[in-house]
Structure formats: structure tokens, C-alpha cells
Amino acid sequence: MRDAYGVPLGRCALTLLSASGRRLAKGRSADDGSFELAAPGSGSYTLVATSQALGAASASVLVGTRAVEVELRISPED
């Protein structure tokens, strides 16, 4: 998790949603902005990140059999 300038965002709330909008996993980013969530299996998901200071951002994530790396940035306009 990073802001629009690339500064790490710690303690962002993270939610992994199914295609139907069901919450599958939740967590928080670490102080360095890193995070890890487990998907229930291969497929398409939506990752939503929320910062109390900056708001929210989301990204579509396609999960296969390997770990997926996602960089999500939150800016006040999002």
C-alpha cells in the first residue's frame, strides 16, 4: 500500500471480495505498506484498501496457483 507519492501506508484496511461482492478475507497493511491475504482458490477477485486519511482504492486481481503481487496506491481523488 502506498499513497500517490509512493510513501508506504501502514494500517490500511484490506478486503478481498468475490465476484458477487462477498467478503472472503480481510487484513491490514504492515507499517511498510506490505500485506498478505489468502484467496480461497484460483479466480477473479476485487481487492479493496481503505485509509482513514486518504479514502479507498480497489483493484481487480486474477489469482492462479502462485502468489500474486499487487501494488495498490490510494490518493485523495480515488
KEKE-3310 file (N, C-alpha, C; in steps of 0.2 Angstrom, whole numbers, plus 5000, padded with zeros to 4 digits):
npx = (5004:5003:5004:4999:5011:5020:5024:5024:5009:5004:4994:4982:4965:4961:4952:4946:4936:4923:4918:4904:4903:4905:4913:4928:4941:4950:4961:4976:4987:5005:5017:5026:5019:5017:5007:4997:4985:4975:4968:4953:4955:4959:4955:4945:4945:4941:4951:4950:4956:4957:4961:4961:4964:4965:4955:4948:4953:4953:4956:4956:4960:4968:4969:4980:4989:5000:5008:5002:5007:5003:5002:4995:4989:4983:4975:4969:4960:4954)
npy = (4994:5011:5029:5042:5047:5038:5034:5023:5016:5011:5001:5001:4996:4981:4972:4957:4953:4942:4939:4941:4950:4946:4945:4938:4938:4947:4960:4970:4982:4981:4992:4995:4995:4983:4968:4953:4943:4928:4920:4910:4901:4899:4912:4926:4941:4956:4968:4978:4993:5003:5019:5028:5042:5045:5039:5027:5013:5002:4986:4975:4958:4944:4928:4914:4898:4902:4914:4931:4947:4963:4980:4993:5009:5024:5038:5055:5058:5046)
npz = (5000:4996:4995:4984:4981:4983:4996:5009:5016:5031:5041:5033:5030:5023:5011:5003:4990:4983:4966:4967:4977:4990:5005:5007:5013:5025:5031:5037:5031:5034:5043:5033:5022:5016:5013:5015:5010:5009:4996:4993:4982:4965:4953:4949:4958:4969:4976:4990:4997:5011:5018:5033:5032:5018:5010:4999:4988:4974:4966:4953:4954:4948:4952:4952:4953:4960:4971:4971:4966:4971:4968:4976:4976:4985:4983:4987:4977:4973)
capx = (5000:5007:5000:5000:5018:5024:5025:5021:5004:5003:4987:4976:4961:4961:4946:4946:4929:4922:4914:4897:4904:4905:4919:4932:4947:4952:4968:4978:4994:5010:5020:5030:5014:5016:5001:4996:4979:4974:4962:4951:4957:4960:4949:4945:4943:4942:4954:4948:4960:4954:4965:4956:4966:4965:4950:4948:4955:4951:4959:4954:4966:4967:4973:4981:4991:5005:5006:5001:5010:4998:5004:4989:4990:4977:4976:4963:4955:4951)
capy = (5000:5017:5034:5044:5049:5032:5033:5017:5017:5006:5000:5001:4990:4977:4967:4953:4951:4938:4942:4943:4955:4943:4946:4932:4939:4954:4961:4976:4983:4982:4998:4997:4995:4977:4965:4947:4940:4922:4919:4903:4897:4902:4915:4934:4945:4963:4970:4985:4995:5009:5023:5033:5048:5046:5036:5020:5012:4995:4983:4968:4953:4937:4923:4907:4894:4905:4920:4937:4953:4969:4987:4997:5016:5027:5046:5058:5058:5039)
capz = (5000:4995:4993:4977:4980:4984:5003:5012:5020:5036:5044:5029:5030:5016:5010:4997:4988:4977:4960:4969:4982:4996:5009:5008:5018:5027:5035:5037:5029:5039:5043:5027:5017:5013:5015:5013:5011:5006:4992:4994:4976:4959:4951:4949:4965:4970:4982:4992:5003:5014:5023:5036:5030:5011:5007:4997:4981:4973:4960:4951:4955:4945:4956:4949:4958:4963:4975:4966:4969:4969:4971:4976:4978:4987:4983:4989:4972:4972)
cpx = (5004:5002:5002:5008:5023:5026:5021:5015:5003:4996:4981:4972:4960:4955:4947:4939:4929:4919:4907:4897:4904:4912:4922:4938:4947:4958:4970:4986:4999:5013:5023:5025:5013:5010:5001:4989:4978:4967:4960:4953:4958:4954:4950:4942:4944:4945:4953:4953:4957:4959:4960:4958:4965:4959:4951:4951:4954:4955:4957:4960:4964:4972:4974:4984:4997:5003:5006:5003:5005:5001:4998:4991:4984:4979:4969:4958:4951:4945)
cpy = (5006:5023:5036:5046:5043:5030:5027:5019:5011:5006:5002:4995:4987:4972:4963:4951:4947:4942:4944:4948:4952:4944:4939:4932:4946:4954:4968:4976:4984:4990:5000:4996:4988:4973:4958:4945:4933:4921:4912:4899:4902:4906:4923:4937:4952:4964:4977:4987:5002:5012:5028:5040:5050:5043:5029:5019:5004:4993:4976:4964:4946:4932:4916:4902:4896:4912:4926:4943:4959:4975:4991:5004:5020:5035:5049:5058:5052:5039)
cpz = (5000:4994:4986:4976:4981:4991:5005:5016:5025:5039:5040:5030:5023:5016:5003:4996:4982:4971:4962:4974:4989:4999:5010:5013:5020:5031:5035:5034:5035:5038:5036:5021:5014:5016:5012:5015:5007:5003:4993:4988:4970:4957:4951:4956:4964:4976:4984:4998:5005:5019:5026:5033:5022:5007:5005:4990:4981:4967:4959:4951:4952:4948:4953:4955:4962:4967:4969:4970:4966:4972:4971:4979:4979:4986:4984:4983:4971:4976)
residu = (MET:ARG:ASP:ALA:TYR:GLY:VAL:PRO:LEU:GLY:ARG:CYS:ALA:LEU:THR:LEU:LEU:SER:ALA:SER:GLY:ARG:ARG:LEU:ALA:LYS:GLY:ARG:SER:ALA:ASP:ASP:GLY:SER:PHE:GLU:LEU:ALA:ALA:PRO:GLY:SER:GLY:SER:TYR:THR:LEU:VAL:ALA:THR:SER:GLN:ALA:LEU:GLY:ALA:ALA:SER:ALA:SER:VAL:LEU:VAL:GLY:THR:ARG:ALA:VAL:GLU:VAL:GLU:LEU:ARG:ILE:SER:PRO:GLU:ASP)
# end
